[in-house]
Amino acid sequence: MASGFDLIGHHRETLEQIFGHPLSHNIEWHDVLSLLESIGTAVEERNGRIRVEVGSETETFDRPKEHGTIDAQQVVDLRHMLQRAGVVPDDGS
């Protein structure tokens, strides 16, 4: 894993889902949050949004409202943040 992150199987699978093509529409929020907490910090702000820091990258996310899965824009935002932080799947997606 890039940047010295050694992810367990479940986190690796979530990362692969985030970077998968075509874009996945069934990535569970609790899996994403678990991944983010394993490689950085995730703190709930007063407004209910989640502020995530991975390396020098910071992004703020809303919890999904329906079915606990993240939407397409959240997948794209996660990809960008993780790429900038150097966290990509082993295959370099």
Buried (B, 14 or more C-beta within 10 A) or exposed (E): BEEEBEBEEEBBBBBBBBBBEEEBEEBBBEBBBBBBEBBBEBEEEEEEEBBBBBBEBEBEBEBBEEEEBBBEEBBEBBBEBBBEBBBBBEEEE
